[in-house]
Amino acid sequence: MFLLIRILSSCLVILLGCIAATPLAAQQFHEIEQGYPGILVEELVNGLGVPWGIAFISSHQLLVTERAGRILLIDIKKSASVALSGVPEVVAEGQGGMLDVAVGPNYEREGWIYFTYSKASKGEAATTLARARLDQDRLVDWQDLLVTDSATDTRRHFGSRIAFDDDGHVFFGVGDRGKRHMSQDLSNHIGSIIRLNLDGSIPSDNPFYNNPRTREEVWSFGHRNPQGLAFDVQTSRLWEIEHGPRGGDEINLITRARNYGWPVVSHGKEYWGPIAVGEGTSKPGMEDPRKVYIPSIAPGSLVMYRGKAFPEWRGNLFTGALKLRHLNRIELSPSGQVVNEERILEDLNERIRALVTSAEGWIYFSTDSGRILRILPE
């Protein structure tokens, strides 16, 4: 029986490899009907798993992570994809799996690509930041830069998006892992935004550096489940969006050492009844969100738009909505206050997961139904 299982497993691996090397389901870019004026929406790819992260490595090549554990290299021009080898095992259970992907700021010179994923740790799973280089159709030099102290007995709230500032640092988010109170405990990484040097070392100007009672990698804390992270080079601001409970999704401006309140303060309610979570919606010493969503939209990602294709959108934040199924555009004042929002692409009726902008300023996004689409001027 054991030999039969081994043979069947080997056949399955071969079959999956063959499927991964086949041309994409969408051979021609397919225009999608939608009601928003002035834009075109084209489908590039369909038939994927849950495409959790997207990153450009060239003008026509995308890296796409699937939550189940695959990482795909997609050539838009050739309409073909390949599943990369060299990918580590992931705990692809619940909300865990292979998560975000981001090309490092020194990619052309050093070749580093950054990933977050849920890695087996202490008999459970922990959000992990890693990096690797791409060698044709395989990842090499894989390095786990930080296996966070976030392992719990749940399979939810892993975070986790990646962002880079303009000063040699990488940020990523870790959710509360289903253990609310631990987001206020600085002796672990749970419910925090992490800041590291690009090589994974700890910056000496981190707020809790050399403090034996805290985790030195923590930049901010009191977060529930960060699902979007975007650094705006023009203003040097780090923006984050996170899931609230039943209501209370938040857009936050992230600053050094600040406490963002979860679960002491929240705009959401308990799932089991109409009872507010926490002591209230605001408290001295805790940061208020720049925007709250009631009811929840269930955000999937966050980008700051600085592209050329849509000049009227420059300086706007965009987030995908998983629950309410739309693309959300957020207008900001020069001081970073939210002044307006617009919900577009509702006609698609898709859970919009990952967002990225191309060199042309086109917006690419993935959906949980396994599609990759893009928005460009009409």
N, C-alpha and C positions, 0 to 999 in steps of 0.2 A: 504493500500500500504506500509506504514512504517513497519507494522508487517511482511509483506512478505519479505521486504528487510532484516530485522533482521534475519528471518529464513534462507534465502539464504546465508547471511553472515556467520551464524553459521555453516551451512553445508560446506561452502568453507573452513573454518578454520579446521574442522574435516577432510575434504578430504586432505588438505595440510599436516596435521599432519600424516595421514596414509602414504602418499607418502614419507614423510621425514624418516619414520621408516623402509621403505622397503630396501632390499639389494641393493647394488650399481649396476649400469648398467654393470660394468666390473667385472665379477665374477672371471676371471683368468687374470693375468697380460699378456697383449697383446703386443708382440714385434712389434715395428713400423719400417718399412723399411726407411732407410735414407742413405745418401751417405758419411757420415763422418767416417773415419776409426778409429778403436780402441775403439768405444763406442757402447753401446746398449741403445736404447730408448724404454721404456716400458710405456704403458698406464695403469694407475691404476683405473681411474674413468672417466666416461663421463656422459653426460646428466644433468650437473649442470646448474645453472644460470651463471652470469659472476663472476667467483671466483677471487675476488680482492686481498685477502690476504691469506697466508698460514703460519702456525707455528706448530712446533712439541711440543707436551706436554709430549710425551714419545717416545720410540724407534719405536712404531708402531701406534701411534695415532696422527692425524693431526686435528688442528682447521682450518676451511676454512670459510672465510667471503664471502658472496654473496652480490653484490652491491645492489640488491633489498631489502636487510634487514635481510636475514637469516644468522645464524652462525651454521655451521655443525661440528659435531664431527665424524671423519672418522677413523674407525679401519681398517688398511691395512691388518692385518692378517686375520680378519674375513670377509673382503670385505663387510662391512656394515657401515651405517651412521645413525645419528639421528640429527634432528634439535633441537637445544637447546632452552629451554624456558628462560625467564628472560632477553630477548633482548629488548632494548628500541625502541621506534618508531624512524624511520629515515626519512629524506626527500630524498626519492629515486627518484629524478628527475634530468634530464640532466646528468652531471658527478658526481652528489652527490649520497649518499647512505651509506651503511655500507662499510667502507674502509679497513684500514690495521688492522692486528692483530700481536702481538709480545709477547712472553713469557718473563716475567720480569727476571732480572738477579738473583733474590733471590726466584725463583719460588718453588724450592723444600722445602724451609723453610717457605715461606710466602704465596705462592699460587697465586700471582697476575699475571693476564694476562691483557695486555694493548690493547686498541682499538682506532681507529680514525673513526669518522663518521660525517655526516652532520646532524646537529640538528636544529630544528626549533628555531629561535631566532629573536626577534624584527620583527616578521611577515615575516621573510625571512629564510635563512639557514646559519649556521656557522660551520666551521670545529671545531670539538670537540675532545679532548683527554679524554679517560675514562679508568677505570680499573675495574676488577671484578675477582671473584674466581669461579672455576668450582666445582660443587657439583653433581656428576654423570651426569645427562643429563640436568642440568640447571645452569645458571649463577646466582650467589648470590653476595650480597654486592656491587652492581654496584655503581660506583662513577664517576661522571663527574669531572675530575680534572681541566680542563680548557675549558670553552666555549669561543672560541676566539672572539675577536672583529673583525669579518670578514664577517658579514652578509651584503649581497648586493642583488640587485634585479635580479641577474643573477643566473644561475644554472651550472656554469662552474668554473674550476680552483680551486678546493678545496684543492689541494695537494693529498695525504698526507701519507708519510711513517714514520715509527717509528724506532729509533735506540737508543741503550744504550751505554754509554761509560763504562770505567772500574773504575769509581770514583763516582758511585751513581747518575747518571743523565740520564734523558730521553730526547731525541730530537724528534721533528716531524716538518714537513713542512706544510706551508699554502700558497696556490697560490694567484695570484693577484685578483682573484674573478671577472675577467672581467673589473676591474677598474685599468688600467695600472699605472696611476700616483700615486696611493696610496701605491705602493711598495716602494716609496721613503719617505713615511710619517711614522715616527716612533711613532706617536700617536695612531696607530692601529697595529694589528697583520698581516695585509695583506702583502703578498709577502715576508714572513720571515721564518727563521728557529727558532723554539722555543726551549728553554732549561729550564727544570724544575728538581727539585729533584724528586725522585721516588714517593713521596707522593703527588706531585702536588704543593708543596711550591716553592718559587722563591729562587734560590741560591744567596747568598749575593755577589758572585764574578761575576755575570752576568754583562755585560758591561754597561747596562743602569739602573742598580739598584739604587733606591732612586733618580731617575731623574723624577720630576713630569711632564715633557713634553713628556716623552716617555713611551712605554710599557716595563716594567722591564723584561718580559719573553723573549724578543727578543735577539737572539744570533747573527744572521746575517740578512741582508735585501737586497732588490733589486732583488728579485727572481720573475720569471714569474709563473711557475707551477711545483714545485718539485714533481717528481714521483718516486724517488729512494733516499735512504739514508742508508749509510753503515759506521759503525765505525770499524776500523781495530785496534784490541787490540795490535797487534804486533808493530805497528808504532805510535799508538795513533792519527791516522788521521781520520777525518770525511769527507767522500766523498758524493757528491750529484749529481744527474742528473735531469735535468729539460727540459720541453718542451720549445722550441723556438716558434716563429710564423711560417711563411712559410720559413723553413730553420732556422738554428741557435740553435738547441738543444745543451745543454751544459753539460759537466762534470766539476764540480767545487770541489776544495779542500776548505772545509769550515773552516774558522778561526774566532776567536772572533771579533765581532764588525765591520766586513768588509761589504762593500757595493758592491754587485755583479752586479749593473749597470742597471737592467731593470727599466723602458724602455728608459733610457737615452742613453745606448749603447746596441747594439744587432748585431748579425750576420744574422738576419732574415729579411724578407721583409713583407710588408703588404699583407693581403689576397686579397685585392681588386685591387692590381696592383704591378708592378715591382719597388716599392719605398721602400728604406731601412727604417727600424724602428730606430728612435733615431738619435743622432748627429753623430754617427760613430760606430766603433767596439771596441774602446778603449778610455779611458779617465783617466787622473791622479786622484788618489783617489778612483778609482773603480777597483775591482779585475777582471783580465782576466781569462777566463775559461782555464782549462787544455786540453780540447778537444772540438771541435765544429763539429756538423754534418750538412753538406749541401749536399744533401737535408736532411730534417728531417727524422729520423727513428721513431720518436714518442716513446720515452722510456716508459717502464711500471714499472720498478723496478731496484734495484741495489743490488748486494751482492759482498763482498770481499771473494774470495775463499782461504781458509786455510786448506782444507781437505787433507786426506791421499790417497784417491782413485785415484787422478790425480796429482801426484807430479809435473808434468811439468806445471800445471796451478796455483800452489801456488803463492799467491801475485798478482793474476790477478783479475780485476773487471769483473763482468758479468752483462749485462743488457738485458732485453727482449725488443724487438721492436714490436710495435703495427702496425705501418703503413707499414714498409718494411718487417715485418713478418720473423724475424730470432732471433737467440740468438747471442749476440755480446760479444766477449771476448776481453778485453783491457789489454795489457801488460804495466807495469809501471817500470820505473827506480827506483833505491834506493832513489832518491830524490823526487819521486812522479811525474815525467814527463811521459806523454803517449808516448811510443816508437813504439807501433804496435797495430793493431787490426785484428780480424778475425771474419767473419760472418759465423755461422754454423746453421744447421737445417733449412735452407731455403726451403728444399724440403717439410717440413711439411705444409708450407703455412698457418701458424697460427699466430694470434695476441697473442704474449707471454706476459702475464700480471705479475704474481707474481713469485718470485724466493726464494728458501730457500735451505740450505744444511743440510743433515742429519749427524748423528754421524759417519757414515761410510765414509762421504765425497761425497756421491751421491748428484746430483743436482736435486731437484724437482721443477717443474714449472707448472703454470696453463695457460690456454688459454681462450680467450673470448668466444670460442665456447662451454665452459663448461667441458673441459677435465683437468685432472691432470696427468702429466707424470713425468718420472724420467730418468736421465742419469746415467749410471753406466759403469764400464769398461767391455769391451767385453770378 
